[in-house]
Amino acid sequence: MKKVCIFLFLAVSIFGFSKKTYDETKFRQELIDWASSKVGAAYSMENRWGENTYDCSSFISRGLRETGMISVSGKKSDYGTTARSLYNNSGQKIEKDDYGSLKPGDIVHFSPVISTTTGHVGIVIRNLGKGRVEVIDARGTIFGVVRRVTNLSKNKRYLGATSAAQILRNNGYTPVNQEGIINIPKKSYHLSPVQSAGIFTGGVIIFFIMVKIFKKRKRRKIKG
């Protein structure tokens, strides 16, 4: 009986109280690498689960799933949730005025611009200091998924951030290697389909305007 009790105690100690560890630096790196690979993808609320189309919240959920997490909260029900729910359900936050604590792979949250939306979210790529951060986000129909610099200290809609370490804890992991070196992907320039169409249309319009000007000048020379 004594041996059985000892065995049960050891089993509970090993399986009941121990948590899986996860390399935090590796997780941050994988998340920003994934996000960087999606720059230039199209934005769509209607087709947010398309092969290469996202809205801001599905971009975060799908990125976390691709890097081995269940969701921002660790619950299956929060996979694919709204920007507001990503904020509400992600646990402890980095305070909105604690800009110095932001690291690559953290999730920044914003309140809605208009009442018909639930807010906005993005992934930090680089902390530039004094509230300025470089982020990747599914910004909107015109922009698509972009990599850009924003000043959080001047953005009244900024609510705070969920750290990559908190996301790991939400998913049942104990973060390790928290001070590892993260390689920031080089910035490459991509245009969303809407931007590409706009540039093409603008080029066509300019071409016809130039043709028209050329014809007018030619007529004047003939008359002269």
N, C-alpha and C positions, 0 to 999 in steps of 0.2 A: 504493500500500500504506500509505503514511504517513497519507494522508487517511482511509482506511478505519479505521485504528487510532484516530485522533483521534475519528472519528465514534462508534466503539464505546465509547470511554472516556467520551464525553459522555453517550451513551445510558445506560450503566450508572450514571453519576453521578446522572443525573436520575431514572431509574426504579428503580434498585436501592438507592440509599442515602437518597433523600428519603422522608419520611413525610408523610402527609396531616395537616393541622392541623385542630383542632376547637375551637370556642369553648366552653371549660369552663363559663363562666357560663350560656350558653345551654342546655347539656346539663343542668346542675343545675336550672335553672328549669323546663325541660320535664318533667323527671322528677318534681319535687314538684308541678307542676301536674297531671300525669297521676294521681299518687297521691291528690291532694286530690279529684279528680273521682270517685274510687272509694270514698270514705268512705261507709259505709252499705251497701255490697255484702255479700252473704252469704259465709260461710266454709264450705268443704266440701273435705275431703280426697278423697272419692270422686269429686266432680265439679269438680276443681280447674281444669279447662279449659272450664268452662261459660261461657255468654255473660257473666255478671256474678257468677261465684262463684270464690273463690280459696282456696288455703291459703297459708301464709306464703311458701314458696319460689316457687310459681308466680306469686304477686303480684310478686315481684322480677323474675323472668325475663320476664314479660309486659310489665312496665313498661319494662325495658331494651329489649326488642324494639320497643315503641311509640315509643321515643325514638331509634331508629336503630342500636342496638347488636345484635350477634349474641347475645352472652351475657355473663355476668360475667367469663368468662375469654377471650372472643373466639372460643371454639370452638363449633361447632354442636352437638357432643355434650353440652355443658354447658347447653344451653337446656332449661329445665324440670327441672333436677336438684334434688336434695334440699337442705335447709338446711345439712347437714354438708358436702356437696360445694361449695356456694356459698362456704363458708368455706375449704375446703381448696384450691380451684382459682382463687381470685381474686387470687393474687399477694401482693405486699407489703401488710402491714396497718398501720393506725394502732394503736399499742400501747394496751392496755386501760386504762392509767392516763393516757394523753395526751388528756384530755377537751377541752382547749382547741383541739385541731386539728380537731375535728369541725365539719363544715359542712353546710348543707342539700344533700341529694342523696347524702350518704355512706350506706353500708349498714352497719348494726350487726348483729353476730352474737352468738348466745347458745347455750350448751350445752343439752342436753335436760333437761326437767323430769322425765320418766320414760323408761325404757329403750326403750319402744315408739316413741318419736319420734326424729328426727334433729337436733333443735335448733330454733332460731327465728331469724328475720331481720326487719328493718324498715328503713324509710327515714327518715333524719333530716330534719326540717322546720326545726327551729330549735335553736340551742345557747343554753341559758339560763344556762350557767355552773356551775362547781363540780360537774360531773358530771351535771347535770340537762339533759335534752334532750327536745324534743317530737318524736315520731315518728308515722309512719303505718304500720300493719302489719295483716295479716290475723291477728287475735289468737286467734280460736277460734270454735266454733260459737255460743256465747251472744252474743259481742260482734260478730262479723263483722269488716269492715274499719273500723278506728277511728283517730282522731287523739287522742293522749294524751301526757301528760308522764310520764317515767320517770327515776329517779335511778340512773344507771349506776354511780356510786361505791358504792352500797349493794346492787348486784345481783351476787351471787357467780357467776352464770351468764354474765355479760358477758365475751366473749372478745376484743373489739377490733372494728375497723371496716375496711371497704374504701372508700377514697376514690373519689369520682367521677372524679378525675384518673387513678387507677390503672385504673379500668374503661375509660377512653378509651385509655390506653396498651395495655391488654390487647387492645383491638379495633383496634390498628394506627394510632392517632392520636397526634399530639403536642398536648397541651393548650395552648391560648393563652387570653388574657384571664381569668386565674385570679383576679383581684381585682375582677371586675365586681360590680355591685349586683344582688342577688337579691330579688325582691318576694315576701314570704311571703303566700300566699293567706289570706284571712280565714277564720276557723274557722266552719264551719256545722255544725249538729247534725243528725245522721241516726241513725236507729235501724235495726238489722239486723232481718230478718224475725222472728228468734227473739225479740228484745227487743220488737218491736211486738206479737207474739202474746202475750207475757207480760203486757204492759201491758193489752191488750184483755181477756185472761182475768181479770186482777186487777180490772179495772173492772167486769166482769160479776158477779164474786163479791161485790164491795162493794155493787153495786146490789141484789142479792138479799138480802144481809144487812140493808141499810137498809129494804127492803120488809118483811122479817120483823119488824124492830124496830118499824116503824110500825104493823103489824097488831097486835102485842102491846099496844102503847100504846092503840090504838083499842079493843081488847077490854076493857082495864082501865077505860077511861072509860065504856064501856057498862055494865059490872058495877057501877061506882060510882054 
